[in-house]
């Protein structure tokens, strides 16, 4: 392990953004894979989402709603809506953003600046969440956007931390009871021609002081889940050749690894939903769901 000697508290995985050109079609795809989705929600600027809640983290399936009034970015202001709109225009469906937990947005911003990462203006918002029973609850979020480059340039991916203002209103146990028995987001998986090009940026983003390097790539262990950064060959070995048709030119976000309580039940749900599965280590993989490969493995 190598000590990076940078400051900042360790940040676990909060959620990932799975951008899609057709939110209804994408929601159906994730549902057929055995995930229970929260009801449709809309951001103040017009993007819409369906969430898959897990133990302390979630997948945000995100689309651009009709009549969205998306603000454009400026030299100092990051635009969540514009970034995902442009990501979809350039890439189509796929994993567009990695989001880590935040306990203090101002401290995150200061730590990013100290580590040499890009910083933007503070940003926060609130909205009303409505349960299936019609109950209204206020939820709010403080988002601290950042970014970094490697030897191959700046990746076309978004990175930010998220602090929940009213977590007691956001998390709901009924949304975490998935037919495929998924319990947690065990790891997020990125691919780069040379993983070492991005290790310092990702480790500084996670606020960790150490990472593990191997011939496959790098692994950063956070308080909630792992960030895996693999070579193209290692990714294909783990997730299948069809999961990565072409070698990426820079850092890309390609895979999610889910911990499930019952691997057999998970496989039954996924296959019944019409997906082909391939064996992988002690679990199985779906090569492509909305531009991402999904690995299912037993919960530790």
PERA-V918337 format. One record per helix or strand of 2 or more residues. SS is the DSSP state (H for helix, E for strand). FROM is the first residue (numbers start at 1). TO is the last residue. If there is no record, write none. Layout:
SS/FROM/TO, SS/FROM/TO
//
This chain:
E/13/19, H/23/32, E/41/42, E/47/53, E/58/64, H/80/91, E/94/101, H/105/114, E/118/119, E/123/130, E/136/147, E/149/150, E/153/154, E/158/164, H/167/170, H/173/176, E/182/191, H/195/206, E/212/213, E/217/221, E/226/230, H/232/239, H/241/243, E/252/260, H/263/272, E/278/280, E/283/289, E/292/298
//
